[in-house]
């Protein structure tokens, strides 16, 4: 039962992340290149270059309380994303959770 709940929560987080990526791509389409899915190797290379990546956690506080947070991610809940767009850098690769 707990496993099922965790998987459902994780799936929703994936869906919300995809929605966020699409929304950000639309919001910044004149200022930034289109959204791209990175391979593990591509992400690993970027992680070797400090300051190039912005880690964004779009989960709501309840989700973080129940599942935990990830060190280095900045939490801006999806419900607040529009009002907090200025906190998301335009000059870095954004990796969402």
QUIWO-V956143 format. One record per residue. N is the residue number from 1. PSI is psi in whole degrees, 0 to 359 (* if undefined). NEAR is the number of other ideal C-beta (glycine too) atoms within 10 Angstrom. Layout:
# QUIWO-V956143
N	PSI	NEAR
N	PSI	NEAR
This chain:
# QUIWO-V956143
1	314	5
2	318	6
3	317	7
4	318	8
5	317	10
6	316	12
7	319	10
8	317	10
9	317	15
10	318	12
11	318	10
12	320	13
13	320	19
14	316	12
15	315	10
16	322	20
17	319	18
18	319	13
19	318	14
20	314	20
21	319	18
22	316	11
23	317	16
24	322	19
25	320	15
26	316	9
27	324	14
28	17	16
29	331	11
30	347	5
31	341	8
32	157	14
33	164	8
34	155	7
35	147	17
36	142	9
37	128	8
38	147	13
39	167	8
40	319	7
41	318	8
42	317	12
43	318	13
44	319	10
45	320	12
46	324	15
47	339	13
48	351	7
49	90	9
50	142	7
51	358	8
52	342	12
53	139	17
54	119	18
55	120	17
56	122	22
57	114	21
58	10	23
59	154	24
60	159	16
61	324	10
62	322	10
63	319	20
64	320	15
65	322	10
66	330	11
67	345	13
68	166	7
69	173	13
70	125	12
71	133	5
72	344	11
73	140	17
74	128	14
75	117	17
76	101	19
77	145	16
78	325	18
79	344	11
80	0	13
81	318	19
82	319	9
83	348	9
84	20	11
85	329	14
86	341	7
87	350	12
88	118	17
89	146	13
90	348	12
91	13	9
92	157	14
93	131	16
94	121	19
95	120	18
96	156	22
97	*	16
